[in-house]
Amino acid sequence: MLYTNAILFTPAGFVRGGFAVEGGRFAEMFAGERSGGVDLGGAMVIPGLVDIHTHGAAGADFSDGDDGGLRRMAAF
C-alpha cells in the first residue's frame, strides 16, 4: 500500500514525502510527491512512537487523587 503527502521523520530530520508498506512493514520511503495511494494530508509519520498517556480509566481520573480510583485504574 502506498501512502503519500506525509511529513516523515528520518535520520536527517523531517522530510515531506511518502512510503510504501508491504507485509505490515515499511518497504520504501521517498522524498517528494508521487501520484496514487492514500493521501495523508501532511500528517506527521514517526515510526515507533507510541503515545501511552492516559487521564484515567474504569470510571476514575488521575486528577482526583482518590486512592480507590487509583487502585481501580491499576487493576484495569
ZALUMGU-167892 format. One line per 10 residues: number of its first residue (from 0); for each residue x, z, y of N, C-alpha, C. Coordinates in Angstrom, 2 decimals. Atoms other than C-alpha are relative to their C-alpha. Layout:
! residues N
NUM	X,Z,Y,X,Z,Y,X,Z,Y  ...
! end
This chain:
! residues 76
0	0.85,0.00,-1.17,0.00,0.00,0.00,0.89,0.00,1.23  -0.77,0.13,-1.24,1.32,-0.94,3.44,-0.69,0.79,1.11  0.48,-0.76,-1.15,0.94,1.37,6.47,0.79,-0.45,1.22  -0.67,0.52,-1.19,1.71,0.08,9.97,-0.37,0.82,1.22  0.28,-0.61,-1.29,1.73,1.21,13.60,0.10,1.52,-0.04  -0.24,-1.43,0.10,3.22,4.64,12.99,1.25,0.36,0.79  -1.24,-0.50,-0.56,5.90,6.77,14.58,0.66,0.80,-1.13  -0.65,-0.55,1.19,8.30,7.59,11.73,1.17,0.89,0.36  -1.18,-0.85,-0.16,10.77,10.44,11.57,1.07,-0.51,-0.95  -1.11,0.51,0.79,14.12,9.08,10.37,1.25,0.82,0.32
10	-1.24,-0.70,-0.34,17.69,10.44,10.27,0.51,-0.34,1.41  -0.42,0.41,-1.35,18.22,8.53,13.54,-0.97,0.48,1.09  1.01,-0.45,-0.95,15.18,10.16,15.20,-1.32,-0.72,-0.25  1.32,0.64,0.15,11.65,8.87,15.77,0.09,-1.48,0.30  -0.02,1.46,-0.12,11.11,5.12,15.34,-1.42,-0.50,-0.22  1.32,0.62,0.22,7.93,3.05,15.75,0.16,-1.04,-1.09  -0.07,0.95,1.10,7.29,1.09,12.56,-1.06,0.27,-1.04  0.95,-0.21,1.09,5.65,1.44,9.17,0.73,0.23,-1.30  -0.58,-0.27,1.31,6.18,1.99,5.49,-0.93,-0.51,-1.09  0.77,0.39,1.18,5.05,0.96,2.04,0.09,1.13,-1.02
20	0.04,-1.02,1.04,4.01,3.34,-0.74,-0.32,-0.70,-1.32  0.23,0.53,1.34,4.25,2.41,-4.41,0.16,1.14,-1.00  -0.07,-1.07,1.00,3.51,4.78,-7.27,0.08,1.38,0.61  0.01,-1.32,-0.64,2.96,7.67,-4.84,1.28,0.36,0.72  -1.28,-0.27,-0.67,6.43,7.32,-3.29,0.26,-1.04,1.09  -0.41,0.96,-1.02,7.89,5.72,-0.19,0.88,-1.05,-0.66  -0.78,1.09,0.58,9.15,2.33,-1.34,0.82,-0.71,1.07  -0.67,0.70,-1.10,10.16,0.96,2.08,-0.44,0.60,1.32  0.31,-0.36,-1.37,10.35,2.00,5.71,0.56,-1.11,0.87  -0.48,1.07,-0.86,10.67,-0.54,8.51,-0.31,0.31,1.45
30	0.21,-0.12,-1.44,11.01,-0.60,12.28,-0.76,-1.23,0.48  0.71,1.13,-0.58,8.79,-2.80,14.41,-1.39,-0.19,-0.59  1.38,0.28,0.40,5.48,-4.45,13.64,-0.06,-0.92,-1.21  0.36,0.91,1.09,4.02,-6.12,10.56,-1.52,-0.12,0.00  1.46,0.18,0.07,0.57,-7.54,10.01,-0.51,0.48,-1.34  0.63,-0.47,1.22,-1.87,-6.25,7.44,0.18,1.49,-0.20  -0.14,-1.41,0.33,-2.05,-2.87,5.82,-0.96,0.88,0.78  0.81,-1.02,-0.67,-3.58,0.31,7.18,0.65,0.33,1.34  -0.51,-0.29,-1.34,-3.15,0.74,10.95,-0.13,1.51,0.24  0.01,-1.45,-0.21,-2.16,4.37,11.58,-0.17,0.40,1.46
40	0.32,-0.29,-1.39,-2.81,4.09,15.31,1.01,0.85,0.73  -1.04,-0.77,-0.68,0.52,5.60,16.38,0.17,1.42,-0.52  -0.14,-1.35,0.58,0.23,8.69,14.14,1.46,0.26,-0.38  -1.35,-0.37,0.38,3.47,10.58,13.52,0.04,0.26,-1.50  -0.18,-0.17,1.44,4.71,10.47,9.92,1.32,0.73,-0.22  -1.18,-0.82,0.23,7.11,13.23,8.92,-0.02,0.42,-1.47  0.02,-0.31,1.43,7.74,13.21,5.14,0.47,1.42,-0.29  -0.38,-1.34,0.43,7.87,16.63,3.54,-0.52,1.12,0.86  0.51,-1.05,-0.87,6.23,18.51,6.41,-1.34,0.48,-0.54  1.24,-0.59,0.50,3.56,20.86,5.09,-0.36,1.15,0.94
50	0.46,-1.03,-0.92,1.56,22.98,7.54,-0.76,1.05,-0.82  0.63,-1.02,0.84,0.76,26.24,5.74,-0.64,1.13,0.80  0.55,-1.11,-0.78,-0.53,28.31,8.64,-1.51,0.09,-0.20  1.43,-0.24,0.12,-3.98,29.84,8.47,-0.39,1.13,0.95  0.49,-1.07,-0.87,-6.12,32.07,10.66,-0.79,1.03,-0.79  0.76,-0.93,0.81,-7.97,33.70,7.82,-0.50,-0.66,-1.27  0.58,0.50,1.25,-9.77,33.31,4.51,-0.97,1.05,-0.52  0.90,-0.92,0.70,-12.51,34.88,2.38,-0.84,0.85,0.96  0.84,-0.70,-0.96,-14.58,35.83,5.43,0.73,0.98,0.90  -0.79,-0.91,-0.83,-11.73,37.68,7.16,0.94,-0.83,0.89
60	-0.89,0.66,-0.94,-9.39,36.83,10.05,1.21,0.89,0.22  -1.21,-0.78,-0.20,-5.77,37.90,10.52,-0.02,0.73,1.34  0.06,-0.61,-1.33,-6.56,38.72,14.16,-0.75,1.32,0.00  0.79,-1.23,0.05,-8.92,41.51,13.10,0.84,1.24,-0.23  -0.84,-1.17,0.30,-6.13,43.79,11.86,-0.68,0.97,-0.94  0.76,-0.83,0.93,-8.56,45.12,9.25,0.69,0.02,-1.36  -0.71,-0.14,1.27,-6.84,46.47,6.12,-0.80,-0.63,-1.15  0.83,0.59,1.06,-9.77,45.48,3.88,0.01,-1.52,0.06  -0.04,1.44,-0.17,-9.78,41.97,5.32,1.33,-0.58,-0.46  -1.33,0.46,0.44,-6.03,41.61,4.76,0.10,0.00,-1.52
70	-0.02,-0.05,1.46,-6.47,42.66,1.14,-0.84,-1.11,-0.61  0.85,1.12,0.49,-9.34,40.14,0.63,0.72,-1.33,0.15  -0.72,1.27,-0.19,-7.25,37.34,2.12,1.16,-0.13,-0.98  -1.13,0.05,0.94,-4.23,38.25,-0.03,-0.49,-0.29,-1.41  0.54,0.24,1.34,-6.38,38.30,-3.16,-0.51,-1.44,-0.15  0.51,1.37,0.01,-7.94,34.95,-2.21,1.12,-0.99,-0.22
! end
